[in-house]
Structure formats: C-alpha cells, structure tokens
Amino acid sequence: MSVTIDKLLMDQINAALDEIRPHLIVDGGNIEVVELTDDMELKVKWMGNCEFCSMSAMTMKAGVEQAIRQTLPQIKKVTAINGVA
C-alpha cells in the first residue's frame, strides 16, 4: 500500500531529486519516483545508464538519500526498485 502523494510533497521530492539529476543525466541516466509507502519509504527507479551502473549504490547513499533527507526528514528510507545490487 502506498501513501497518496499530494502535489506539495511530490514537488518537494522532485526538487530534492533535481539537485542530483544533472549528474545522472550527464552520464546518460536519470531517476523517477515510483511510490511513497505508508512507512514513508520512497521507492525510486533508475533510468537509462543508471539502471546498469556499478556506482548506483554509492549514488543512492551519497546523492539521492542525502538530498531527500536534507529536504524531507519525514522520509525514513529511499530504495531503488531496480539497478545493480
């Protein structure tokens, strides 16, 4: 089950992701929001080259999670539904 993401929250999530998107796009990748669960877990999907990149785990920790947690501390966890494990 997932939380209904209101427009303001979705705008805040995307604004946080927009901080790292230029770095992903330069390498032929991107990221998109899949869902926000009731437990406040944000699920994202790697796109393009990011889906197969061996650095995606590091990018998640040092880029995506940090950007989300700085802006939206109520989000407890960020996970990718795809990508290299």
N, CA, C and O atoms as a MOPAC input file, in Angstrom:
PM7 MOZYME 1SCF
protein

 N      0.85300 1    -1.17700 1     0.00000 1
 C      0.00000 1     0.00000 1     0.00000 1
 C      0.89600 1     1.23600 1     0.00000 1
 O      1.99500 1     1.20900 1     0.55300 1
 N      0.43600 1     2.29400 1    -0.60500 1
 C      1.25700 1     3.49600 1    -0.65800 1
 C      0.47300 1     4.71800 1    -0.22200 1
 O     -0.75500 1     4.76100 1    -0.28800 1
 N      1.21500 1     5.69200 1     0.21700 1
 C      0.65500 1     6.96500 1     0.64200 1
 C      0.25200 1     7.73800 1    -0.60700 1
 O      0.96600 1     7.72500 1    -1.60900 1
 N     -0.87900 1     8.40400 1    -0.54500 1
 C     -1.23500 1     9.29800 1    -1.63600 1
 C     -0.30300 1    10.49900 1    -1.54800 1
 O     -0.29300 1    11.21600 1    -0.54800 1
 N      0.46300 1    10.70700 1    -2.58300 1
 C      1.43500 1    11.79500 1    -2.57300 1
 C      0.74300 1    13.05600 1    -3.06400 1
 O      0.34000 1    13.14900 1    -4.22400 1
 N      0.61000 1    14.03300 1    -2.16000 1
 C     -0.01800 1    15.28300 1    -2.57700 1
 C      0.97000 1    16.09300 1    -3.41600 1
 O      2.16900 1    15.81700 1    -3.42700 1
 N      0.45100 1    17.08100 1    -4.10400 1
 C      1.26400 1    17.86300 1    -5.03400 1
 C      2.44700 1    18.53800 1    -4.34100 1
 O      3.55300 1    18.53900 1    -4.88200 1
 N      2.23800 1    19.10700 1    -3.16700 1
 C      3.32000 1    19.78500 1    -2.45900 1
 C      4.44700 1    18.81300 1    -2.11800 1
 O      5.61800 1    19.11500 1    -2.34700 1
 N      4.09900 1    17.65200 1    -1.57500 1
 C      5.11000 1    16.65900 1    -1.22000 1
 C      5.83900 1    16.16900 1    -2.46800 1
 O      7.06200 1    16.02500 1    -2.45500 1
 N      5.10400 1    15.91600 1    -3.53400 1
 C      5.72800 1    15.46000 1    -4.77600 1
 C      6.66900 1    16.53200 1    -5.33200 1
 O      7.75300 1    16.21900 1    -5.82500 1
 N      6.25100 1    17.78800 1    -5.25000 1
 C      7.11700 1    18.88400 1    -5.69500 1
 C      8.39700 1    18.94100 1    -4.86500 1
 O      9.47500 1    19.18800 1    -5.40600 1
 N      8.28600 1    18.71300 1    -3.54900 1
 C      9.45800 1    18.72700 1    -2.66900 1
 C     10.39500 1    17.55800 1    -2.97900 1
 O     11.61600 1    17.71700 1    -2.99200 1
 N      9.81600 1    16.39300 1    -3.22700 1
 C     10.62100 1    15.21900 1    -3.58300 1
 C     11.36800 1    15.48200 1    -4.88500 1
 O     12.57200 1    15.24600 1    -4.97700 1
 N     10.64700 1    15.97000 1    -5.88900 1
 C     11.28700 1    16.23500 1    -7.18000 1
 C     12.32200 1    17.34600 1    -7.09500 1
 O     13.34200 1    17.28900 1    -7.78200 1
 N     12.08100 1    18.35400 1    -6.26700 1
 C     13.07100 1    19.42300 1    -6.08800 1
 C     14.35800 1    18.85200 1    -5.49200 1
 O     15.45600 1    19.23400 1    -5.89800 1
 N     14.22100 1    17.94100 1    -4.53400 1
 C     15.39900 1    17.30400 1    -3.94100 1
 C     16.12700 1    16.45200 1    -4.98200 1
 O     17.35400 1    16.48700 1    -5.06800 1
 N     15.37300 1    15.69100 1    -5.76800 1
 C     15.99000 1    14.86200 1    -6.80200 1
 C     16.61000 1    15.71100 1    -7.91000 1
 O     17.60100 1    15.31400 1    -8.52300 1
 N     16.02400 1    16.87600 1    -8.16200 1
 C     16.56500 1    17.77200 1    -9.19200 1
 C     17.97900 1    18.23800 1    -8.86800 1
 O     18.71900 1    18.64300 1    -9.76400 1
 N     18.36000 1    18.18300 1    -7.58900 1
 C     19.72000 1    18.55700 1    -7.19900 1
 C     20.75300 1    17.58300 1    -7.75900 1
 O     21.87700 1    17.97800 1    -8.07000 1
 N     20.37800 1    16.32100 1    -7.88800 1
 C     21.34000 1    15.33100 1    -8.37600 1
 C     21.09800 1    14.91100 1    -9.82400 1
 O     21.97200 1    14.31000 1   -10.44900 1
 N     19.93100 1    15.21900 1   -10.35200 1
 C     19.61700 1    14.80800 1   -11.73100 1
 C     20.65400 1    15.24700 1   -12.76300 1
 O     20.99200 1    14.45200 1   -13.64000 1
 N     21.17700 1    16.47800 1   -12.70000 1
 C     22.17700 1    16.86600 1   -13.71100 1
 C     23.38000 1    15.92000 1   -13.75400 1
 O     23.92900 1    15.66800 1   -14.82600 1
 N     23.78900 1    15.40000 1   -12.60500 1
 C     24.91900 1    14.46900 1   -12.54700 1
 C     24.55600 1    13.13000 1   -13.18200 1
 O     25.40500 1    12.47600 1   -13.78700 1
 N     23.30400 1    12.72600 1   -13.04500 1
 C     22.84400 1    11.47700 1   -13.64400 1
 C     22.69000 1    11.63100 1   -15.15400 1
 O     23.10100 1    10.76200 1   -15.92300 1
 N     22.09800 1    12.73800 1   -15.56100 1
 C     21.82500 1    12.98200 1   -16.98100 1
 C     23.11500 1    13.06600 1   -17.79000 1
 O     23.16600 1    12.60000 1   -18.92800 1
 N     24.14900 1    13.65300 1   -17.21000 1
 C     25.42800 1    13.77700 1   -17.91700 1
 C     25.99600 1    12.39600 1   -18.26300 1
 O     26.72900 1    12.25600 1   -19.24300 1
 N     25.66500 1    11.39400 1   -17.47500 1
 C     26.12600 1    10.02700 1   -17.73400 1
 C     25.07600 1     9.18600 1   -18.45200 1
 O     25.22100 1     7.96800 1   -18.55600 1
 N     24.02000 1     9.82900 1   -18.94900 1
 C     23.00100 1     9.11500 1   -19.71400 1
 C     21.95200 1     8.43100 1   -18.86600 1
 O     21.31200 1     7.48300 1   -19.32000 1
 N     21.76300 1     8.89600 1   -17.63400 1
 C     20.78100 1     8.27900 1   -16.75300 1
 C     19.79700 1     9.28300 1   -16.19600 1
 O     19.78900 1    10.45400 1   -16.57700 1
 N     18.96600 1     8.80100 1   -15.28600 1
 C     18.00400 1     9.64800 1   -14.59200 1
 C     17.38800 1     8.81400 1   -13.47300 1
 O     17.76300 1     7.66000 1   -13.26600 1
 N     16.44600 1     9.40900 1   -12.76000 1
 C     15.76100 1     8.74200 1   -11.66200 1
 C     14.32000 1     9.22400 1   -11.63900 1
 O     14.04900 1    10.38900 1   -11.93000 1
 N     13.39200 1     8.33500 1   -11.29300 1
 C     11.99400 1     8.74500 1   -11.17500 1
 C     11.37400 1     8.14700 1    -9.91700 1
 O     11.79800 1     7.09400 1    -9.44200 1
 N     10.37900 1     8.82300 1    -9.39500 1
 C      9.65900 1     8.36700 1    -8.20700 1
 C      8.67100 1     7.28600 1    -8.62100 1
 O      7.94200 1     7.44200 1    -9.60100 1
 N      8.65100 1     6.18500 1    -7.86700 1
 C      7.69900 1     5.10500 1    -8.10300 1
 C      6.55600 1     5.20200 1    -7.10400 1
 O      5.38900 1     5.23000 1    -7.49300 1
 N      6.89200 1     5.25400 1    -5.80500 1
 C      5.85300 1     5.37300 1    -4.78100 1
 C      6.45200 1     5.79700 1    -3.45200 1
 O      7.66000 1     5.71000 1    -3.23000 1
 N      5.57900 1     6.25300 1    -2.58600 1
 C      5.90900 1     6.53500 1    -1.19600 1
 C      5.00100 1     5.64600 1    -0.36200 1
 O      3.77900 1     5.79200 1    -0.40400 1
 N      5.59500 1     4.71600 1     0.40400 1
 C      4.79800 1     3.75100 1     1.15800 1
 C      4.23800 1     4.37000 1     2.43600 1
 O      4.62100 1     5.47100 1     2.83200 1
 N      3.33000 1     3.64100 1     3.06700 1
 C      2.75700 1     4.07700 1     4.34100 1
 C      3.82500 1     4.23400 1     5.41800 1
 O      3.67400 1     5.03600 1     6.33900 1
 N      4.90400 1     3.46400 1     5.29600 1
 C      6.02100 1     3.54000 1     6.24400 1
 C      7.00500 1     4.65200 1     5.88900 1
 O      8.09100 1     4.73700 1     6.46200 1
 N      6.61600 1     5.50200 1     4.93900 1
 C      7.44400 1     6.62800 1     4.48400 1
 C      8.75100 1     6.15700 1     3.85100 1
 O      9.81000 1     6.75100 1     4.05600 1
 N      8.65200 1     5.08000 1     3.08100 1
 C      9.77400 1     4.61500 1     2.27200 1
 C      9.53500 1     5.10800 1     0.85200 1
 O      8.50500 1     4.81000 1     0.24500 1
 N     10.48500 1     5.85600 1     0.33300 1
 C     10.39600 1     6.36700 1    -1.03200 1
 C     11.05100 1     5.35500 1    -1.95600 1
 O     12.22800 1     5.02900 1    -1.80400 1
 N     10.27900 1     4.86300 1    -2.91300 1
 C     10.81200 1     3.91900 1    -3.89400 1
 C     11.02400 1     4.66900 1    -5.20000 1
 O     10.14100 1     5.37100 1    -5.69300 1
 N     12.22200 1     4.49900 1    -5.74200 1
 C     12.59300 1     5.18000 1    -6.97400 1
 C     13.05100 1     4.15600 1    -8.00200 1
 O     13.33700 1     3.00400 1    -7.67900 1
 N     13.11000 1     4.60300 1    -9.22900 1
 C     13.55000 1     3.73400 1   -10.32600 1
 C     14.69300 1     4.42200 1   -11.05500 1
 O     14.57500 1     5.57100 1   -11.48300 1
 N     15.80400 1     3.70100 1   -11.19000 1
 C     16.91000 1     4.19100 1   -12.00300 1
 C     16.50600 1     4.08100 1   -13.46100 1
 O     15.81300 1     3.14200 1   -13.85200 1
 N     16.93800 1     5.03400 1   -14.25800 1
 C     16.61200 1     5.02800 1   -15.68000 1
 C     17.89300 1     5.17500 1   -16.49800 1
 O     18.90600 1     5.67500 1   -16.00800 1
 N     17.82900 1     4.73400 1   -17.74600 1
 C     18.97400 1     4.86500 1   -18.65000 1
 C     20.19000 1     4.12800 1   -18.12500 1
 O     20.07800 1     3.02800 1   -17.58400 1
 N     21.34700 1     4.73800 1   -18.28700 1
 C     22.60300 1     4.10600 1   -17.87100 1
 C     22.67800 1     3.84400 1   -16.37600 1
 O     23.41300 1     2.95700 1   -15.94200 1
 N     21.93200 1     4.60000 1   -15.58300 1
 C     21.95800 1     4.40400 1   -14.12300 1
 C     21.44900 1     3.02200 1   -13.72500 1
 O     21.85300 1     2.47300 1   -12.70000 1
 N     20.56200 1     2.46900 1   -14.54200 1
 C     19.98200 1     1.16600 1   -14.21600 1
 C     21.04200 1     0.07100 1   -14.16500 1
 O     20.89900 1    -0.89500 1   -13.41600 1
 N     22.09400 1     0.21400 1   -14.95100 1
 C     23.11200 1    -0.83000 1   -15.05000 1
 C     24.46500 1    -0.40500 1   -14.48900 1
 O     25.44700 1    -1.13600 1   -14.61200 1
 N     24.51700 1     0.76100 1   -13.88100 1
 C     25.78000 1     1.31100 1   -13.39600 1
 C     26.21400 1     0.66200 1   -12.08200 1
 O     25.41300 1     0.49000 1   -11.16300 1
 N     27.48400 1     0.31000 1   -12.01400 1
 C     28.01400 1    -0.30000 1   -10.79100 1
 C     28.13000 1     0.71100 1    -9.65100 1
 O     28.33800 1     0.32300 1    -8.50200 1
 N     27.99800 1     1.99500 1    -9.95500 1
 C     28.09200 1     3.04700 1    -8.94000 1
 C     26.72400 1     3.45700 1    -8.39900 1
 O     26.63600 1     4.38200 1    -7.59200 1
 N     25.66200 1     2.78600 1    -8.82700 1
 C     24.31500 1     3.20900 1    -8.41500 1
 C     24.10500 1     3.11200 1    -6.90300 1
 O     23.40200 1     3.94300 1    -6.32800 1
 N     24.69800 1     2.11900 1    -6.25500 1
 C     24.54800 1     2.00200 1    -4.79600 1
 C     25.20700 1     3.18600 1    -4.09100 1
 O     24.65200 1     3.72400 1    -3.13300 1
 N     26.38100 1     3.59200 1    -4.55800 1
 C     27.05400 1     4.73700 1    -3.96400 1
 C     26.28700 1     6.03000 1    -4.26000 1
 O     26.16900 1     6.89900 1    -3.39500 1
 N     25.77800 1     6.14900 1    -5.46400 1
 C     24.98600 1     7.32500 1    -5.82800 1
 C     23.73700 1     7.40500 1    -4.96500 1
 O     23.31500 1     8.49400 1    -4.57500 1
 N     23.14700 1     6.25400 1    -4.66800 1
 C     21.95600 1     6.23500 1    -3.81600 1
 C     22.30100 1     6.77400 1    -2.43000 1
 O     21.60900 1     7.65100 1    -1.91300 1
 N     23.36700 1     6.25200 1    -1.83100 1
 C     23.74300 1     6.65800 1    -0.46900 1
 C     24.22600 1     8.10200 1    -0.40500 1
 O     23.74500 1     8.88600 1     0.41200 1
 N     25.16900 1     8.44700 1    -1.26000 1
 C     25.81700 1     9.75600 1    -1.16900 1
 C     25.06000 1    10.87200 1    -1.87800 1
 O     25.29400 1    12.05000 1    -1.60600 1
 N     24.16100 1    10.51500 1    -2.77800 1
 C     23.44800 1    11.53500 1    -3.53200 1
 C     21.96700 1    11.58800 1    -3.23800 1
 O     21.46400 1    12.56400 1    -2.68100 1
 N     21.27700 1    10.53600 1    -3.61400 1
 C     19.81200 1    10.52000 1    -3.52700 1
 C     19.33400 1    10.58600 1    -2.08100 1
 O     18.54800 1    11.46600 1    -1.73000 1
 N     19.79700 1     9.66800 1    -1.24200 1
 C     19.34100 1     9.65400 1     0.15600 1
 C     19.66500 1    10.96300 1     0.86300 1
 O     18.83600 1    11.49600 1     1.59900 1
 N     20.85200 1    11.47200 1     0.64500 1
 C     21.26100 1    12.71300 1     1.30200 1
 C     20.37700 1    13.87600 1     0.85600 1
 O     19.93800 1    14.67000 1     1.68900 1
 N     20.11500 1    13.98400 1    -0.43000 1
 C     19.27800 1    15.07300 1    -0.94600 1
 C     17.85800 1    14.98400 1    -0.39300 1
 O     17.26600 1    16.00000 1    -0.02700 1
 N     17.31500 1    13.77400 1    -0.33200 1
 C     15.94900 1    13.58700 1     0.17800 1
 C     15.89300 1    13.87800 1     1.67100 1
 O     15.00700 1    14.60500 1     2.12000 1
 N     16.81100 1    13.33300 1     2.44100 1
 C     16.76800 1    13.50100 1     3.90700 1
 C     17.00800 1    14.93400 1     4.35300 1
 O     16.46800 1    15.36100 1     5.37400 1
 N     17.80400 1    15.67800 1     3.60800 1
 C     18.02400 1    17.08400 1     3.96200 1
 C     16.74900 1    17.89400 1     3.79200 1
 O     16.47100 1    18.79400 1     4.58400 1
 N     15.98500 1    17.58100 1     2.77400 1
 C     14.76700 1    18.32900 1     2.46600 1
 C     13.54100 1    17.75400 1     3.16000 1
 O     12.67000 1    18.49700 1     3.61100 1
 N     13.47500 1    16.43000 1     3.24600 1
 C     12.28000 1    15.73600 1     3.73900 1
 C     12.64900 1    14.70300 1     4.79900 1
 O     12.66400 1    13.50600 1     4.51100 1
 N     12.94600 1    15.14300 1     6.01700 1
 C     13.36300 1    14.20200 1     7.06200 1
 C     12.28400 1    13.19100 1     7.44800 1
 O     12.58900 1    12.17800 1     8.07700 1
 N     11.03900 1    13.44900 1     7.08400 1
 C      9.96500 1    12.50400 1     7.39500 1
 C     10.04900 1    11.23500 1     6.54400 1
 O      9.42700 1    10.22700 1     6.87700 1
 N     10.80600 1    11.27600 1     5.46000 1
 C     11.01100 1    10.07800 1     4.64300 1
 C     12.09900 1     9.25100 1     5.31200 1
 O     13.23300 1     9.70300 1     5.47000 1
 N     11.73900 1     8.04000 1     5.70000 1
 C     12.61300 1     7.19100 1     6.51700 1
 C     13.63700 1     6.40100 1     5.71500 1
 O     14.72200 1     6.09900 1     6.21000 1
 N     13.28900 1     6.06900 1     4.47600 1
 C     14.15400 1     5.20100 1     3.68600 1
 C     13.93300 1     5.50300 1     2.21100 1
 O     12.82500 1     5.83400 1     1.78800 1
 N     15.00700 1     5.38500 1     1.43600 1
 C     14.92100 1     5.53200 1    -0.01300 1
 C     15.52200 1     4.27700 1    -0.62500 1
 O     16.65600 1     3.91200 1    -0.31600 1
 N     14.76500 1     3.61900 1    -1.49100 1
 C     15.26300 1     2.40800 1    -2.13900 1
 C     14.96400 1     2.44600 1    -3.62900 1
 O     13.97600 1     3.03000 1    -4.07400 1
 N     15.84400 1     1.81100 1    -4.38200 1
 C     15.63900 1     1.66900 1    -5.82200 1
 C     14.99200 1     0.32000 1    -6.08400 1
 O     15.36500 1    -0.68300 1    -5.47700 1
 N     14.02400 1     0.29800 1    -6.98600 1
 C     13.35200 1    -0.95900 1    -7.31300 1
 C     14.10200 1    -1.73200 1    -8.38700 1
 O     13.73800 1    -2.86200 1    -8.71200 1
 N     15.15100 1    -1.12400 1    -8.93900 1
 C     15.94900 1    -1.78000 1    -9.97000 1
 C     17.39700 1    -1.33800 1    -9.81300 1
 O     17.74000 1    -0.60100 1    -8.88900 1
 N     18.22700 1    -1.79400 1   -10.71600 1
 C     19.62800 1    -1.38300 1   -10.67700 1
 C     20.53500 1    -2.50300 1   -10.22200 1
 O     20.08200 1    -3.59900 1    -9.89100 1
 N     21.81200 1    -2.21400 1   -10.21100 1
 C     22.83900 1    -3.17600 1    -9.81500 1
 C     22.89700 1    -3.22900 1    -8.29900 1
 O     22.99300 1    -2.19100 1    -7.64500 1
 N     22.84000 1    -4.41700 1    -7.74000 1
 C     22.87400 1    -4.56900 1    -6.27600 1
 C     24.29000 1    -4.69600 1    -5.77100 1
 O     24.50500 1    -4.83100 1    -4.56600 1

